[in-house]
Amino acid sequence: MSVKKNRRGGLVGAFSHRNFAIFAIGNFPSQCGVWAQRLAIGWLTWELTKSPWWLGLMGFADLIPVVLLSPLAGYLADRFERIKLARIFQFMNVGVTTMLTIIAFAGLLNVELLLLFAFITGVDHALFQPIRTSLPPALVPREDLPAAIAFGGFTWNSARLIGPAVGAVILEIFNVEAVFLINTFLYLWFFTALWVVKVPPHAEREPSGLSVIGDIIAGYRYATSHPIIRPSLIILFGSSFLTRPLVELLPGLSSSVFHQGAGGLAILTSSMGVGAVLAGITIAQRGKFEGLATITTYAVLVGAMVLMIITNTSNFGIAILGMILFGIQYSLVGTCVQSIIQAVSEDKMRGRVLALYGLIWIGGAAIGSVVMGALSEVFGLTSPLAVSGAICLGVFLYSYFMKNKIESQIIKHQIQD
């Protein structure tokens, strides 16, 4: 039986398990809906205010819960039954988005209410992220774990690019209320999936004897002293901080550099989504942990090169190709790093480590976007991004010199298990 599963391997092997298949089919559309709704909230904010300050404030309201609550969310994921927590938080998501949809259709939505909903939604997502990402290892046997973890990483990372692309199309064809309504149904779909999924009960965890804060600090010490997790998170932060701002500045680049309207922006955004899907499915189908550090290294290099090329051309065709490559590298870095740290994390630390992963991946992007936006106000849109690409070569070099050590540690960890 075990040999048969090994031969099947990859995504076919992972999806052959009922519980993982139900979870994945519910999770991926829901994640895309999350990011489509974020785009819609930003669009509606602009329509209501025409104010960059309000756009920034809305983004802050959505982000700050991740910064504040990720440590607590990681602690909860390691302390309590994850599937029960997942059902509770997804129920909250359904309730919040249903209220948002009703108020929007009633025409009662103002920017202050929108800010409140952005914050509440951010709280739900911050609490849910480490729980959601730590569930796949409980849904498949060990031989199919690499593919399951990689697909979970693909889902979380690629949805950040695919969701806005889909949201832009829905906005173009229908309206912002339609985005909220569709996202409500996607939340309900995933909530139903979580109730159908059967997760083996967790072994009773021995109390650590530490306070909540002590447990959180212990998790972070574990991550920052781990020979694989620490360098992986450093690479993750460097890539996120230096490359992700391209996405936030894309509307300006599309308009002022490539001389395209909203349709051009939709094409560039969709190109990222195509690249993300291609990369994510490929890495998940690969079905093994070995080699992920090498793939991450060269993905970082691609990200650096894309930034330097796309900021030195006004050719829209080159920009489209560049954004496909950007989607590929972005999905690869996020998915590979998440897979690496999932592969080596102790289960009792998994929630806290994944919370730190989410904090770094999102927080690095947010800080980078603020810095790059401020620099772009002074030096123009292209020069800061080009310099960022050049600096990212340093991240590539660090990753290049660390990859053999990380690979050997992964192999050693696999043998020990």
C-alpha positions as CSV (number, residue, x, y, z in Angstrom):
1,M,0.0,0.0,0.0
2,S,2.8,2.4,1.0
3,V,4.8,1.6,-2.2
4,K,1.8,2.3,-4.3
5,K,1.3,5.8,-2.9
6,N,5.0,6.5,-3.4
7,R,4.8,5.6,-7.0
8,R,1.7,7.8,-7.5
9,G,3.4,10.7,-5.7
10,G,3.0,14.4,-6.3
11,L,-0.4,16.0,-6.3
12,V,-2.2,12.9,-7.4
13,G,-1.0,11.2,-4.3
14,A,-1.9,14.1,-2.0
15,F,-5.4,14.5,-3.6
16,S,-6.1,10.8,-3.3
17,H,-6.7,11.3,0.4
18,R,-10.3,12.4,1.0
19,N,-9.6,14.8,3.8
20,F,-6.8,16.7,2.0
21,A,-8.8,16.9,-1.2
22,I,-11.8,18.4,0.6
23,F,-9.6,20.9,2.5
24,A,-7.7,22.0,-0.6
25,I,-10.8,22.4,-2.8
26,G,-12.4,24.5,-0.1
27,N,-9.2,26.5,0.9
28,F,-7.9,27.7,-2.5
29,P,-11.0,29.5,-3.8
30,S,-11.5,31.0,-0.3
31,Q,-8.0,32.4,-0.3
32,C,-8.5,33.9,-3.8
33,G,-11.7,35.5,-2.5
34,V,-9.8,37.0,0.4
35,W,-7.5,38.9,-1.9
36,A,-10.2,39.8,-4.4
37,Q,-12.1,41.4,-1.5
38,R,-9.0,43.3,-0.4
39,L,-8.7,44.7,-4.0
40,A,-12.4,45.6,-3.9
41,I,-12.1,47.4,-0.6
42,G,-9.2,49.4,-1.9
43,W,-11.1,50.3,-5.1
44,L,-14.2,51.4,-3.2
45,T,-12.0,53.4,-0.8
46,W,-10.6,55.3,-3.7
47,E,-14.1,55.8,-5.2
48,L,-15.4,57.2,-1.9
49,T,-12.5,59.4,-1.0
50,K,-10.1,59.9,-4.0
51,S,-7.5,60.1,-1.1
52,P,-4.1,58.3,-1.1
53,W,-4.1,58.8,2.7
54,W,-7.3,56.8,3.1
55,L,-5.8,54.0,0.8
56,G,-2.8,53.9,3.1
57,L,-5.0,53.9,6.2
58,M,-7.1,51.0,4.8
59,G,-4.0,49.0,4.1
60,F,-2.7,49.7,7.6
61,A,-6.0,48.6,9.2
62,D,-5.8,45.3,7.2
63,L,-2.2,44.7,8.1
64,I,-1.8,45.8,11.7
65,P,-3.7,42.8,13.1
66,V,-1.2,40.5,11.4
67,V,1.7,42.3,13.2
68,L,-0.1,42.4,16.5
69,L,-1.9,39.0,16.6
70,S,0.4,36.6,14.7
71,P,2.3,35.6,17.8
72,L,-1.0,34.9,19.7
73,A,-2.3,33.0,16.6
74,G,0.7,30.8,16.5
75,Y,0.4,30.0,20.2
76,L,-3.3,29.1,19.8
77,A,-2.4,26.8,16.8
78,D,0.1,24.9,19.0
79,R,-2.0,24.8,22.2
80,F,-5.5,23.8,21.0
81,E,-7.1,21.5,18.5
82,R,-6.4,23.2,15.1
83,I,-9.5,21.9,13.2
84,K,-11.8,23.3,15.9
85,L,-10.1,26.7,15.8
86,A,-10.3,26.7,12.0
87,R,-14.0,26.1,12.1
88,I,-14.5,28.9,14.7
89,F,-12.5,31.5,12.8
90,Q,-14.0,30.6,9.4
91,F,-17.5,31.0,10.9
92,M,-16.4,34.5,12.0
93,N,-15.2,35.2,8.5
94,V,-18.6,34.1,7.1
95,G,-20.4,36.4,9.5
96,V,-18.3,39.5,8.9
97,T,-18.4,39.2,5.1
98,T,-22.1,38.5,5.2
99,M,-22.6,41.8,7.1
100,L,-20.3,43.7,4.7
101,T,-22.3,42.3,1.7
102,I,-25.7,43.2,3.2
103,I,-24.6,46.8,4.1
104,A,-23.0,47.3,0.6
105,F,-26.1,46.1,-1.2
106,A,-28.2,48.4,1.0
107,G,-26.1,51.4,-0.1
108,L,-25.1,52.2,3.5
109,L,-21.4,51.6,3.2
110,N,-19.2,54.6,4.0
111,V,-15.4,54.8,4.3
112,E,-15.5,54.7,8.1
113,L,-17.5,51.4,8.0
114,L,-15.2,50.1,5.3
115,L,-12.2,50.8,7.6
116,L,-13.9,48.9,10.4
117,F,-14.6,45.9,8.2
118,A,-11.0,46.0,6.9
119,F,-9.7,45.9,10.5
120,I,-12.1,43.1,11.6
121,T,-11.3,41.0,8.5
122,G,-7.6,41.6,9.2
123,V,-8.1,40.2,12.7
124,D,-9.8,37.1,11.4
125,H,-7.1,36.4,8.9
126,A,-4.3,37.1,11.3
127,L,-5.7,34.5,13.8
128,F,-6.5,32.0,11.1
129,Q,-3.3,32.0,9.0
130,P,-1.0,29.8,11.1
131,I,-3.9,27.4,11.8
132,R,-4.8,27.1,8.1
133,T,-1.3,26.5,7.0
134,S,-0.5,24.0,9.7
135,L,-3.4,21.7,8.9
136,P,-2.2,19.8,5.7
137,P,0.4,17.7,7.6
138,A,-2.4,16.2,9.6
139,L,-4.4,15.3,6.4
140,V,-2.0,13.0,4.5
141,P,0.5,10.2,5.4
142,R,4.2,11.0,5.4
143,E,4.9,9.9,1.8
144,D,2.5,12.5,0.4
145,L,3.5,15.2,2.8
146,P,5.9,17.2,0.5
147,A,3.2,17.6,-2.1
148,A,0.5,18.5,0.4
149,I,2.7,21.1,2.1
150,A,3.8,22.5,-1.2
151,F,0.2,22.8,-2.4
152,G,-0.8,24.6,0.8
153,G,2.1,27.0,0.3
154,F,1.1,27.5,-3.3
155,T,-2.4,28.2,-2.2
156,W,-1.5,30.9,0.3
157,N,1.2,32.6,-1.8
158,S,-0.4,32.4,-5.3
159,A,-3.8,33.6,-4.1
160,R,-2.2,36.9,-3.3
161,L,-1.6,37.4,-7.0
162,I,-4.5,35.4,-8.5
163,G,-7.2,36.9,-6.2
164,P,-6.7,40.5,-7.2
165,A,-6.6,39.5,-10.9
166,V,-10.0,37.8,-10.5
167,G,-11.3,40.6,-8.4
168,A,-10.4,43.1,-11.1
169,V,-12.3,41.2,-13.7
170,I,-15.4,40.9,-11.5
171,L,-15.2,44.7,-10.8
172,E,-14.9,45.4,-14.5
173,I,-17.9,43.2,-15.4
174,F,-20.1,43.7,-12.4
175,N,-19.5,45.9,-9.3
176,V,-17.9,45.9,-5.9
177,E,-21.0,44.4,-4.2
178,A,-20.6,41.3,-6.5
179,V,-17.0,40.8,-5.2
180,F,-18.3,40.9,-1.6
181,L,-21.2,38.5,-2.4
182,I,-18.9,36.0,-4.2
183,N,-16.4,36.1,-1.4
184,T,-19.2,35.4,1.2
185,F,-20.2,32.2,-0.8
186,L,-16.5,31.2,-1.0
187,Y,-16.1,31.6,2.8
188,L,-19.3,29.5,3.3
189,W,-17.9,26.9,0.9
190,F,-14.7,26.6,2.9
191,F,-16.6,26.6,6.2
192,T,-18.6,23.6,4.9
193,A,-15.4,21.8,3.8
194,L,-13.9,22.3,7.3
195,W,-16.9,20.6,8.9
196,V,-16.7,17.6,6.5
197,V,-12.9,17.2,6.9
198,K,-12.0,14.5,9.5
199,V,-8.7,15.2,11.3
200,P,-7.1,12.6,13.6
201,P,-7.3,13.8,17.2
202,H,-4.1,15.5,18.5
203,A,-2.1,13.7,21.2
204,E,-2.6,15.6,24.4
205,R,0.1,18.2,24.7
206,E,2.0,18.4,28.0
207,P,1.8,21.9,29.6
208,S,5.0,23.8,29.0
209,G,4.8,25.5,32.4
210,L,5.3,28.8,30.6
211,S,3.0,31.8,30.4
212,V,1.4,32.6,27.0
213,I,4.1,35.2,26.4
214,G,6.8,32.7,27.5
215,D,5.4,30.1,25.0
216,I,5.4,32.7,22.2
217,I,9.0,33.7,23.0
218,A,10.0,30.0,23.1
219,G,8.6,29.5,19.7
220,Y,10.5,32.5,18.3
221,R,13.7,31.3,19.9
222,Y,13.2,27.9,18.4
223,A,12.8,29.5,14.9
224,T,15.7,31.9,15.1
225,S,18.2,29.4,16.4
226,H,17.2,26.6,14.0
227,P,19.9,25.9,11.4
228,I,17.4,25.6,8.5
229,I,14.5,27.9,9.6
230,R,16.6,30.9,10.5
231,P,18.4,31.4,7.1
232,S,15.2,30.5,5.3
233,L,13.3,33.3,7.0
234,I,16.1,35.7,6.3
235,I,15.9,34.9,2.6
236,L,12.1,35.2,2.8
237,F,12.3,38.7,4.4
238,G,14.9,40.0,1.9
239,S,12.9,38.8,-1.1
240,S,9.6,40.1,0.3
241,F,10.9,43.5,1.3
242,L,12.8,44.1,-2.0
243,T,10.6,42.6,-4.7
244,R,6.9,42.7,-3.5
245,P,6.7,46.6,-3.8
246,L,6.6,46.1,-7.6
247,V,3.0,44.9,-7.2
248,E,2.0,47.9,-5.1
249,L,3.5,50.3,-7.6
250,L,2.2,48.5,-10.7
251,P,-0.8,50.9,-11.2
252,G,1.7,53.8,-11.5
253,L,4.1,51.9,-13.8
254,S,1.2,50.7,-16.0
255,S,0.0,54.3,-16.5
256,S,3.1,56.4,-16.6
257,V,5.8,54.1,-17.9
258,F,3.9,51.7,-20.2
259,H,1.1,54.1,-21.0
260,Q,-1.7,51.7,-20.4
261,G,-5.1,52.2,-18.8
262,A,-7.0,49.9,-16.5
263,G,-7.1,47.2,-19.1
264,G,-3.3,47.2,-19.2
265,L,-3.1,46.9,-15.4
266,A,-5.5,44.0,-15.5
267,I,-3.2,42.3,-18.1
268,L,-0.1,42.8,-16.0
269,T,-1.9,41.6,-12.8
270,S,-3.3,38.6,-14.6
271,S,0.2,37.8,-16.0
272,M,1.5,37.5,-12.4
273,G,-1.4,35.2,-11.6
274,V,-0.5,32.9,-14.6
275,G,3.1,32.7,-13.5
276,A,2.1,32.0,-9.9
277,V,-0.2,29.1,-10.9
278,L,2.4,27.6,-13.2
279,A,5.1,27.7,-10.5
280,G,2.9,26.6,-7.6
281,I,1.4,23.6,-9.4
282,T,4.9,22.5,-10.7
283,I,6.5,22.7,-7.2
284,A,3.6,20.9,-5.6
285,Q,3.6,18.1,-8.3
286,R,7.4,17.7,-7.7
287,G,6.5,16.0,-4.4
288,K,9.8,16.2,-2.4
289,F,11.6,18.5,-0.1
290,E,15.1,18.0,-1.5
291,G,16.2,20.7,-3.9
292,L,13.8,23.4,-2.5
293,A,16.7,25.6,-1.2
294,T,18.3,25.5,-4.7
295,I,15.0,26.4,-6.4
296,T,14.5,29.3,-3.8
297,T,18.0,30.6,-4.6
298,Y,17.5,30.9,-8.3
299,A,13.9,32.2,-7.9
300,V,15.4,35.1,-5.8
301,L,17.8,35.8,-8.7
302,V,14.9,35.9,-11.2
303,G,13.1,38.4,-8.9
304,A,16.1,40.7,-8.9
305,M,16.5,40.5,-12.7
306,V,12.9,41.2,-13.3
307,L,13.0,44.4,-11.2
308,M,16.1,45.6,-13.1
309,I,14.7,44.8,-16.6
310,I,11.1,46.0,-16.1
311,T,12.3,49.4,-14.8
312,N,14.5,49.9,-17.8
313,T,12.0,49.4,-20.6
314,S,8.8,51.0,-21.8
315,N,7.9,48.0,-24.0
316,F,4.6,46.6,-22.8
317,G,5.3,43.1,-24.2
318,I,8.5,42.9,-22.2
319,A,6.5,44.0,-19.1
320,I,4.0,41.2,-19.6
321,L,6.8,38.6,-19.8
322,G,8.4,40.2,-16.8
323,M,5.3,40.0,-14.7
324,I,4.8,36.3,-15.7
325,L,8.4,35.7,-14.4
326,F,7.7,37.8,-11.3
327,G,4.6,35.6,-10.5
328,I,6.7,32.5,-11.0
329,Q,9.5,33.7,-8.7
330,Y,7.2,35.1,-6.1
331,S,5.2,31.9,-5.8
332,L,8.4,29.8,-5.8
333,V,10.1,31.7,-3.0
334,G,7.0,31.8,-0.7
335,T,6.0,28.2,-1.4
336,C,9.5,26.7,-1.1
337,V,10.4,28.5,2.1
338,Q,7.1,27.5,3.7
339,S,7.6,23.9,2.6
340,I,11.2,23.9,4.0
341,I,10.1,25.2,7.4
342,Q,7.1,22.9,7.5
343,A,9.3,19.9,6.7
344,V,11.7,20.5,9.6
345,S,9.5,22.1,12.3
346,E,8.5,20.1,15.3
347,D,4.7,19.7,15.3
348,K,4.5,21.3,18.8
349,M,6.2,24.4,17.3
350,R,4.6,24.4,13.9
351,G,1.9,27.0,14.6
352,R,4.3,29.6,16.1
353,V,6.9,29.1,13.3
354,L,4.2,29.5,10.6
355,A,2.9,32.6,12.4
356,L,6.4,34.1,12.2
357,Y,6.6,33.0,8.5
358,G,3.3,34.9,7.8
359,L,4.4,37.9,9.7
360,I,7.7,38.2,7.8
361,W,6.2,37.5,4.4
362,I,3.4,40.0,4.8
363,G,5.2,42.5,7.1
364,G,8.3,42.6,4.9
365,A,6.1,43.4,1.8
366,A,4.3,46.1,3.7
367,I,7.4,47.8,5.0
368,G,9.0,47.5,1.6
369,S,6.0,49.0,-0.1
370,V,6.0,52.0,2.3
371,V,9.7,52.6,1.8
372,M,9.5,52.2,-1.9
373,G,6.5,54.4,-2.2
374,A,8.2,57.2,-0.2
375,L,11.4,56.9,-2.4
376,S,9.3,56.9,-5.6
377,E,7.7,60.2,-4.5
378,V,11.2,61.7,-4.6
379,F,13.1,59.8,-7.3
380,G,10.3,58.6,-9.6
381,L,8.8,55.1,-10.0
382,T,11.6,53.2,-11.8
383,S,14.9,54.2,-10.1
384,P,14.1,52.9,-6.6
385,L,12.8,49.6,-7.9
386,A,15.9,49.2,-10.1
387,V,18.1,49.8,-7.1
388,S,16.0,47.4,-5.1
389,G,16.6,44.7,-7.7
390,A,20.3,45.3,-7.5
391,I,20.3,45.0,-3.7
392,C,18.3,41.8,-4.1
393,L,21.3,40.3,-5.8
394,G,22.8,40.4,-2.3
395,V,19.9,38.2,-1.0
396,F,20.6,35.9,-3.9
397,L,24.3,35.6,-3.0
398,Y,23.4,34.9,0.7
399,S,20.9,32.2,-0.5
400,Y,23.5,30.7,-2.9
401,F,26.1,30.3,-0.1
402,M,23.5,28.9,2.3
403,K,21.7,26.5,0.0
404,N,24.0,23.5,0.3
405,K,23.9,23.8,4.1
406,I,20.1,24.0,4.1
407,E,19.9,21.0,1.6
408,S,22.2,18.8,3.7
409,Q,20.3,19.7,6.8
410,I,17.0,18.8,5.1
411,I,18.4,15.4,4.0
412,K,19.7,14.8,7.5
413,H,16.3,15.6,9.0
414,Q,14.6,13.3,6.6
415,I,16.9,10.4,7.5
416,Q,16.4,11.0,11.2
417,D,12.6,10.9,10.8
